[in-house]
Amino acid sequence: MLRKPKTFPKEQRRVFRAPDLKGMLQVSKKMTDVQRYWVHLTLSPSNNPNIVISEDQRQLRYVPQYWRKRGNYHEGVLGYPPITSGKHYWMVDVSRKEAWYLGLCDRSYFQSSNFQGRSKNYQPRCGYWVIGLHTFEYNVEYNAFGEDAARDPLTLVLSVTVPPQRIGVFLDYEARELSFYNVTNHGFLIYKFSRCSFPKEVFPYFNPGTCPEPMTLHWPSS
C-alpha cells in the first residue's frame, strides 16, 4: 500500500532549497572579469623589526623580536608599484591567519608619524581603505573601517558565511571603488568602498597583525 508523501512546513522547506545557481554563475562571471586585471605586486621593505618579508617579496609575517627596543615602527607594509589610474586586481592568501588587515593606503599618511597603521586610523579620511580580521577568545570577526563624525572610525561587522582563505582585491580607480572578494567562496563580494576620494597615487596595503602565520601574494601563474 502506497503511503502519502510526508510534507514539511514552509519554514523547514526553506532549508532544503537548492542553491541559487543563477546568482552563483553571475558571481563567478564577475570574478573572471576582475581577474583579467591581475597585476604582479611586490612588498616594500619595512623598518619594523617584527615584520619579516620573504626574499621574493611576496610574503610577510609577524615575528616578534622581544629584545628590540620599542620604536616608531609601522605595523604594515605597502605593495608596489603604486597605482595612479586604471583597474587592478591582486589576491592574498590568509588561510591560516587569525588577524590581518588588507586594502589601500595613501603613502603620505603611511609615512606620517601620527598615522602608524594603528586600527584607530583605518578610515578613508586618514588615507586607509581597509578591511580586517579580528580573533577574540571564542569569536572571529570581520570588519570594514568607514567614517563617522567622531574621531574614531566607523567599524562595520561584516557577514562572512565562508571564512576566506584567499581574498581578491579589485580597484577601479576611475570609478572610485575598491572591492574585496571571497575567492574561497566562489568570489562572493565581502565589501565595497564606493565614491572614494583617492589621492593621485595609492598603494596596496598589507598588515599581518600579531599573528605569526604568513600573508602571501599570489601572482596570476601561482
N, C-alpha and C positions, 0 to 999 in steps of 0.2 A: 504494500500500500504506500503510495507516494504521500509524503508529508509536505505541508505548506512551507515554503522557504521562510526562514526567520528574518524578520525585518528589524532594523535598528532605528532608534530615534535620530532626528536630523542632526543633533549635536554630535552623536557618535559617528554618523556617516561622514562628517567632515574630515575625520581622522584618516579615512581610507581613500580620500580623494587623490587622484593621480597628480603628479607634479605639473605645473603649468609649462608644458613643452614649448609653446609659442614664446612665452616670456624667456625661457632659458635659451632658445635659439637667438632671440634678439640680443640678449646679454653676450652670448658667445660671438655674435657678429660684431658687436661694439668692441669687444676685447681684441678681435682680429684687426679691426680698423685702427685702434690706437697703437697696436704693436707694430704697425707699419712705420711708426716714428721712433722706433727703439734706437737709442743712442749709446755710444760707448763712453761711460763716465769713469773717472778715477777719483780716488780720495786724496785730498790735500794733506800734507804733513800737519801734525798737531804739536803744539808746545806743551800739551798736557801729559805728564809722565805716566798717568793712569790709563792712557789710550794707546793701544798698540795697533799699528797698521801693517798689513802684510806687505811683502816685497813687491807683489804685483799691483798693489794699491787698490785692491778690490774688496778687502775685508778689514773690519775693525772690531776690536773687542776691548772690554774694560778689564784691566789688570791692576788692582790696587797696589800702590807702592807705599806701604805704611812708613817707610823710613824717610820718605821725602818730606820736606817742609811744605806746609800749605802755601799755595801761591794763587795768583790771579789767573788761573787757567780756564780755558773754555771747555765746556763739557761735551761739545760736539765738534764735528769737522764738516768742511764744505766739499762738495763734489765739483769736479772740473770736466769740461770747460764751462765758463759762465754762459748764461743764456740772455740774449737781448731781443729775440724775436722768434716766431715760428712755433711749431708743435714738437714736443719732445716727450718720450716715454722712457722710463727706466724701471727695473724690477729689483727688489731687495728680498733676500731670504732672511727671515726672522724666526725660523722654525723652532728653535729651542730656547728662545729668549723669554724672560719674564718681565722685561722692561725695555722700552725703546721709544724714540721719537723720530719721525720722518717728515720731510716736507720741503719747504723752500725758504730761503733766507736772503735778506738784504745785507750785503757784506759790510756796509757802513755801520749797521747795528751790531753785527757779529764782532767787529773789531773794537767796538766801544767797551771800555772797562765797566760801564754801567749796565751792559747787556751781555752778560757772560753765559748765555744759554740756560739760565735758570727757568724752570717751568712758569714762574710768575710773569716772565717776559714773553711767553709764547702767545703772541696775539698779533694780528696784522698791523696794527698801528705801531708796533715795535719792530716791524720788519720780519715777522715769522708767520708762515702759513703752515701749520704743523698739526699732525695727529700723533697719538701715542698710546702705549700700553702701560698700565699700572697693575702690579700684582700685590694684593694685600695678603693677610694670613690665609683667608679662605675664599677670597674673591679676586676675580680678574675683571678689569675694567678698561674698556677702550674709550678714549676721549678725543674730541676735537677742541681746539682752542680758538674761540672767536673773540669778539669785542663787546665790552659793556661800558656804560657811562662811568663806572667806577674804575679805579686804577688797576685792579686785578682783572685777568682775562675771564671771559665767559667760558666756563668749562662745560662742554656738552658730552653727555654719556651716549655712546653710540651703540646701536643694536647690531651685534655681530653674531649670527647664528652658528657659523662655522669658523673656528679660530684660524686666522690666516697664517700659513707658513711662508707664503710668498705674497708680497704686496706690489702691485703695479701702480706707478705714479705717472700721471699724464698731465702735462702742462700745455695749455693753448694760450700763448702769450697775448695774441691779438684779441682773443675772446675774453681775456681776463679771468680765466678759470683754471683751477688746479683740482684734479680728481684723484681719488685713491680707490683702487680696485682690489678685491679679494681674489687673487689668482687661484688660490686653493679651492674656492667655491665658485668655479665656472666663470670668474671675472665679475661677480656682482659688485655694484658700487658700494663702497664703505662710506664715503663722504666726499662732498664737493664744496670748495670755496668758489664763490661767484662774485662778479663785479669787483675784482681785486684791483687795488691801486699799486701795481708793480713799479718798482724803480726802473731805470734804464737797463740795469744789469742785475740779474738774480742768480742764485746758486742753489743747487740741490743741497739739502741739509740732512745730516745723519748724527744721531746721538744714541750710544749704546746703553745709556742709563748706568746703573751699578750692577748689571747682570754680566757675568764673565763670558757667557755664550756669545758667539760671533754674529755680526751682521755682515752679509755678503752681497755684493753687487753681482747681478747676473747679466752677462752680455748676450746678444742675440744668439750666438752659437753655443752657449753654455747651458 
